[in-house]
């Protein structure tokens, strides 16, 4: 299965309130009410998208979902980069040469 990796970051001096709102809508948020009597999770963009968060600002996901994520990132002043992920076959080493 081929996939994609998306790297993103906000420009310097972006207000924390903007970044917090972005993270809530992107990943979702655990919330409580009535002095923590009720706990619930607000779903974000990735609720229905299978993905792996590798590091802060680094996401690994299937190619079919890249356009949805890029559309969301386009609503914010985020610098982003997209790269392909291809599986390495058992006969290739990391330099790309085949073992014989």
Phi and psi in degrees as a GROMACS rama.xvg file:
@    title "Ramachandran Plot"
@    xaxis  label "Phi"
@    yaxis  label "Psi"
@TYPE xy
-87.5284  152.305  UNK-2
-144.873  -167.379  UNK-3
-141.005  154.535  UNK-4
-119.781  139.375  UNK-5
-122.604  126.166  UNK-6
-111.529  135.015  UNK-7
-146.112  154.728  UNK-8
-158.212  155.669  UNK-9
-88.3223  153.126  UNK-10
-64.8281  158.594  UNK-11
-60.3967  151.85  UNK-12
64.7533  23.1643  UNK-13
-74.3703  133.186  UNK-14
-59.874  140.919  UNK-15
-61.9185  -30.6323  UNK-16
-62.9911  -37.7236  UNK-17
-67.2323  -43.7927  UNK-18
-65.0279  -41.1345  UNK-19
-62.8665  -44.3805  UNK-20
-61.0299  -41.8015  UNK-21
-60.2981  -48.9237  UNK-22
-62.8662  -38.441  UNK-23
-62.4606  -42.9623  UNK-24
-77.3082  -26.8439  UNK-25
-81.201  -53.5985  UNK-26
-100.639  -22.3595  UNK-27
99.8334  179.336  UNK-28
-154.382  136.601  UNK-29
-83.6884  130.237  UNK-30
-132.257  159.509  UNK-31
-135.013  159.885  UNK-32
-143.071  166.014  UNK-33
53.54  54.9617  UNK-34
53.3235  48.8028  UNK-35
66.9598  20.6179  UNK-36
-73.4375  -37.1737  UNK-37
-117.12  129.98  UNK-38
-118.862  140.202  UNK-39
-152.483  168.225  UNK-40
-120.282  125.299  UNK-41
-86.3876  126.279  UNK-42
-77.5852  143.185  UNK-43
-110.059  -168.696  UNK-44
-56.9602  -38.2564  UNK-45
-84.2905  8.48308  UNK-46
-61.2951  -41.2431  UNK-47
-105.125  9.8254  UNK-48
-113.717  117.006  UNK-49
-66.4685  129.595  UNK-50
-157.874  171.024  UNK-51
-132.168  127.447  UNK-52
-91.1031  110.324  UNK-53
-83.6941  -46.0816  UNK-54
-146.785  177.909  UNK-55
-62.5971  119.317  UNK-56
82.0823  13.5558  UNK-57
-129.616  117.61  UNK-58
-123.499  139.129  UNK-59
-115.607  128.106  UNK-60
-153.208  173.089  UNK-61
-74.7185  152.026  UNK-62
-59.0934  -32.202  UNK-63
-66.4026  -16.7859  UNK-64
-103.41  -3.67046  UNK-65
-61.697  -42.195  UNK-66
-63.0766  -38.0064  UNK-67
-63.9489  -41.721  UNK-68
-69.3159  -41.9833  UNK-69
-66.1199  -34.92  UNK-70
-62.9888  -41.6526  UNK-71
-66.1162  -44.8996  UNK-72
-63.9454  -28.9159  UNK-73
-65.5905  -17.5202  UNK-74
-79.5106  -10.0232  UNK-75
-122.746  163.262  UNK-76
-85.6038  65.8126  UNK-77
-109.854  134.306  UNK-78
-86.6806  128.124  UNK-79
-136.253  154.591  UNK-80
-134.922  140.391  UNK-81
-121.094  135.861  UNK-82
-135.978  152.878  UNK-83
-83.9107  147.756  UNK-84
-120.358  120.725  UNK-85
-120.724  137.084  UNK-86
-67.6051  146.705  UNK-87
-90.263  128.258  UNK-88
-72.1997  164.565  UNK-89
-64.8594  -20.3595  UNK-90
-97.9409  3.63362  UNK-91
-110.31  141.295  UNK-92
-97.4679  -179.177  UNK-93
-67.6008  -18.9546  UNK-94
-82.4098  -6.26472  UNK-95
92.8012  -2.93995  UNK-96
-86.2632  148.103  UNK-97
-87.8202  145.916  UNK-98
-84.44  134.652  UNK-99
